[in-house]
Amino acid sequence: LVDVVICAPYTALWAVAQQLHNSRIQLGGQNLAPVTDPARTGEISAALLADVGCRWVLLGHWEVRRHLGDDEAAINRKVRLALDARLRPILLVGEGHGDTAPPEEVLDRQLTRMLAGCRAEEVATMAFEYEPEGAIGVTAPASTEHVAAAGAFIRGWLRRYWPTAV
């Protein structure tokens, strides 16, 4: 069974939710505010995403990391908030332009910190996406071999630390 998810912009969530009603296609948000209070002007809480019908949320975008300062600890807080709101995180992991360590070391560090405190049954509800910095809108994307190697590393890492979750 494959889950199909549309992660629409916030301004379109309600309209997309209406179109997906009684569909097998699920709705997701593109990020969430790092707080539990739903009354956040300019941001959207996990509770509000769930209220509009989202079942998923993307966490770990490179532009949010670079421009808004989300580090692995901030993403881990968002993972906890998403899970508490019964949203399924889609965790974005990948190397940045400033990373000088080998890709496997960077991915290991990110996954370890982003999933800190998570239980196997929680990890089993998540999806993982390899997204190196600059993956969107670049003229020279990562090679197929590099993406395949990164995906294999992520799957292997998950099997090693949460064998019952994957």
C-alpha positions, 0 to 999 in steps of 0.5 A: 500500500502506498500513501499519496500525500499533497503538501499544499501551501498554507493558503490552499490547504482548505481548498485542497482539503475540500477537493480531497474529501472522500479520496485516498489522497492525504493532505499535508502541511509544508511546515509548522510553528515550533510552539503548541499555541495555535494563535500564532500570527504568520505561522501555523501550529500543528493543531491548526494543520490537523484542524484543516484536515492535514495528516502529514507535515514536511519538516526540515526544509533547507530554506527554513534551516538556512533562513529561519535558523532551524537546526536539528534540535528545532526540527526535533521539537517540531517532530514532537509537536507533529506527533502530539497532534497526530500528524505524520512527519515527512522528515527531510534530510540531506547535506548542506553546502557548508558541510565538509564532513562525509555525507554519511556522517552528516546524515547520521548526525541529522537523523540522530538529532532529529529523531532524539527521543522517538520510539519505534512505533513513532518512527514507523509512522514517518516518511523520510525524504533525501533533500540536500540543500539546493535540491529545489530550483537548481540547474545541476541536481545531485546525480542519480548515484548520489541520491540512491546512495543517500537513500540506501544510507537512510534506509540502512540507518533506520533499520539499524536503530529501529529495526521494527519500525521499517 
